[in-house]
Amino acid sequence: MSTESRERLVRLVRRNDADLAEAALLCCVEMDPGLDVDATLLRIDALADMLRTRGVPSGSAETDARQLSAFLAGELRFTGDQASYHDPDNALLHRVLDTRRGLPITLTIVYVAIARRLGLPAYAVNLPGHVVAAIAGGDRPVVIDPFHDGIVLDEQAVAMRIAAATGGQVGFRRSMLRPAPAVDVVRRLLNNLTRDLSAATHPGRALWTVELKLLLPNRAADDHRVLGELLAATGRFDAAADAYERYLELVGDAAPDREGVRRAAIRARARLN
């Protein structure tokens, strides 16, 4: 694990102009320490150059959105991996560039990174249960769903995506189409990796995802609880107890899971004897 790449990530996500592709690749270094982040960014630069020669930007947000989708989804076949959705590779940007299959969030990062290199006002949108790309233009942004072959969505289609992802529990509001800060995109990406690495492999492989989240400005108390669970599962009981106890310090007496976490901390301490 590179201290340098972690420090670079923390600096980057604080910037308003943060490159989402760079941030995602700095997370990938944790899985593949030999990854050359800057060389991989050149691959994205090259894709943007290919699209630039085809007249993008055109001056029309909708035309540019459709050209972006036609290039990435239609020509290069970037699409969502629905068959192996929870494969951790789908959340690792350098592997998505190789396979051209990924999660909504990683594919959105590809779209946004290329669009921004072309000077387009593109950004990621953190919808409930789904991530999409958008290009600002006119009265409202043009929304693209990279996971579903780059289809352009009107507001009714966005509402349907939200309803499907939340079981109809959340309704669409236009404010949901605001740009997601880079730090929120990175955290959502890491949440996916925590989930999928914990489920697919030895829990120890997911530890770095929580360690990174704890370095971010939007770290949460619950990160300490998850860290405790992963540490306990790997036999690091002293560190697990510390993590549980830190969670309890942060959440206070009102947390509904307080008693369960307190017992987990006691069990972890007992395993040291």
N, C-alpha and C positions, 0 to 999 in steps of 0.2 A: 504494500500500500504506500503510495507516494504522498508524503507531506506536501510536496510542491504542488501536485495536481489538486490536492484538497484545498490548499490556500488559494490557488488560482480560481477554483470553482466558487469559493465563498466570496471572493472579490467580484467575480463576474456577475453573480446573480443580484448583486446590489445595484447594478447599472441599469438605467432605463433602456439603453440600446443593446442589452446583452444578446449575444448570438446564441439562440437556443441549441443549435447544432453543437457548438463548442461546449456548452454546459452539459449536454447529454453525453458527449464523448469523454468529458472529464469524469463522468460517472463510470463509463465503460472501462476506464483504466484500472478500476478496482478489480474487475474480473480478468482483464487481459493487461497486465502491467507493461508488456512490450508494445502496446498500441501507441502509434505515433499520431497524436491528436492533430497536429498541424498538417501532416501529410494527408490525413483523412478529410480534413476540411478542404483541401485542394480538390478532392473528388467532387465535393459539392459545388465548389467554384466552377469546375469544368461542366457540370450539368447546367448551371446557370448560364454559362457562356454559350452552350448549345442552343438554349432557348432564346438568348439575346439575338442570335443571328436570324431568328424567325420572326422578329418584329415585336418582341415584348421588351418594354412596355408599349402598349398601343395608345394609351390615353383613356381607355375605358376599363374600369375595374371589372366589369362582367366579362368583357372580351378576354382580358388578361387571365381571369380565373379559369375560363374555359380552355384557353390555350395551355395554361399550366397543367390542368387536369388531363387534357388530351396528350400532352407530352409524357407526364409521369405515369398516369394510369393506362392511357390508351397505347402509347408507344413502348414505354419501358416496363409496363406491367407491375407497377407498385400497387399493392392491394392488401386488404386485411387478411390475416391468417385466421380464418374462422375454424379451420379443422384442428389446429393446435394452439388455440388462443393463449393458453397459460404457459406455453414454452418460454422460459426466461429469455431466450434469444430474441423474441419479439419485442423486448423492452431495451435491447442493446443496439444503439444506433448503427455502429459499424457493421454489425451482422445484418441488420435490416438493409443496409446499402448493398450487401452481397446477395441476400436472398430475395430482396424486394417484397418481403412479407413482413408484417408487423402489427403492432397494436394501433388503435386510433391515435394515441399520443405520439408514438415514434414516427408514424407516417405524417402526422400533422407537422412535426418538427422538420421533416424533410421538405414539405411544401413551403412552410414559412421561411426556412433558411434560404431556399432557392429564390423565392419571391423577393425577399429583402435584398439579396445580392443583385437583383435587377432593379432595385430602387422602388419596389412596390410597397405600399403601407400595409403589409401583411402581419398577422398576429395569430396566436393560438387563443382559442376560446374554451374555457373549462365549463362545459355544460354538465349538469347532473348526470353522472353515469356515462358520459361520452365526451370526447375531445374532438373539436373540428378546427379548421383553419378559416380565416376570414381576411378579406381585402377591403379596406375602407374605401368608400366611394359614394358620392351623392348623399342622400338622406339616410341611408342605412348600408351596412356592409354587405358584400357578397360573400355568402357562406359556402364553404366546400367541405364535403365529407371524404377525406382521403381514405378512410377505412373501406368505404363502399365505392371504390373505383372512381373517386374524385367527383362524384355527382354534386352539382350545384343545388343548394337547398333554399327554398323560400321559407318564410316564417312558419307556414303551416307544416312543412316537412320537418323543420327544427322542432316544433312542438310535438310532432309525432315521435321523433327520436327520443325526446325527454320522457314522454309518457311511456314508451316502451322500456326505457332504461330504469324507470322508477316505479313500474307497475301502476302508472296513472296517479301516483301520489303527489307529483310536482307538476305544476302548470307552467307554461312558457311566459316569460316576461322579457321584453326587449332589452332590459338592462343585463340579461344573461349573455348578451353578445359583446360585452365590453372586453377589451384585451386582458388576458391573464398575465400578471407579472411573471417574469422569468423564474423567480424563486418559487412561485406556486406551481409552475409547470414542472420544475425539477422535483419538487416534493411529491407531486402526483406520480411522476415517473418512478421515483424511488419506492413509493407505496406499492406500485405494481410489482417491482422487483422483490420487495420484502415478502409479499404474498406468494409469488411464484417460486422463488428460491427456497422458501421455507417448506413449501408443499412438495417440491420436486426433488430435493436433494437433502443432504445432511444440513441441519439447521445452521451449522457454523458458516455455511456459504452465504447466508443472508445477513450476517452480523454487520458487514460493512455498510449495508444499505441504511441501517438504523444509526450507525456511527456518523454517516454523512448527514442524515436528517438532523442530528443533534448539533451539527456545526452550522446549520442554516439559520438565518434570522427568524424564520417562521417555525422553529422547532416547537414541539408540543410536549406537554407533560406525559402524554401516553407513550411517547417514544421511549421513555425510561422503563415503562412496564413491559413493552415489547422486547426491549433490550434484555431485561431480566429473564424473560421466558427463553430467549435464544441462548443466553449464557448458561442458564440452568440445563437446557437440553444438551449442551456441549460439555457439561461437567465442571464449569467454572462457577462454583457455587458461591464463593466469597464475592466475586464481582456481581453475580446475579442478585444476591441479597442487597448489595449497595444500590443497584439499579432500582430494585423494588422500593427500597426505603426512600430513595430520592423522589420516586413517583409519589409516594405517600406524603412527603413534605410539600410537594407542589400542589397536590389536589385538595389537601385539607380534609376535614372530617365529613364533609357532605358527599364525597364521592360514593356512588352506589356500590362500587366494587372494592371499597376500602378494606373490608374485613377479609375478603378472599386474597387480596394482594398481601395483606399483613401476614396471613397464614403461609403464603408462598415464601415470603422473606424468612419466616421462622424455619420452615422446612429446609431452605437453602443453607441457613446457618447450621442447622442440625447435621447436615450432610458433611460438614467440615470436621466433625468430632470422630 
